[in-house]
Amino acid sequence: MLFGGTASYTVFSEARSSFINGNYAATVILCQALVENLLAGVLRMDGTDLPKRITFAETLRRCEEKGYITSNEKGDLDRLTHLRNPLTHHRDFSDPSHIDRRAMNEREHYQSILEKDAFFSIAIMMRLLSKHPFRVG
């Protein structure tokens, strides 16, 4: 069982499949979705009164306060958000987070950048899933 129910399970399965199949942008987006559902789900399960819709920043703050994540993990999860946002929200080409701008600035092919982002995303997701109270067993 994953905190967040069917949505979390489905997103977890699709994130793994996307990563294996080289769908790196999808991997980043799905990992972010899973993390949001897991963290809000664990807060709800421990009896925390949550609004019907909670921002990810507020979820992170509350989880850090309760000890579910460390400040370093909070920083990594913030980074995950910054990797996801330019993939899901329009950015002008001049925005440093735009994938083409990053490719130019880093002098790398955009696919290599997305692959690195996906590796980071999967790693932070798996690190979170290996921690109490998220791990099974």
DADALIN-V216026 format. One record per helix or strand of 3 or more residues. SS is the DSSP state (~ for helix, > for strand). FROM is the first residue (numbers start at 0). TO is the last residue. If there is no record, write none. Layout:
{{SS,FROM,TO} {SS,FROM,TO}}
This chain:
{{~,4,19} {~,23,44} {~,55,65} {~,70,87} {~,98,105} {~,109,128}}
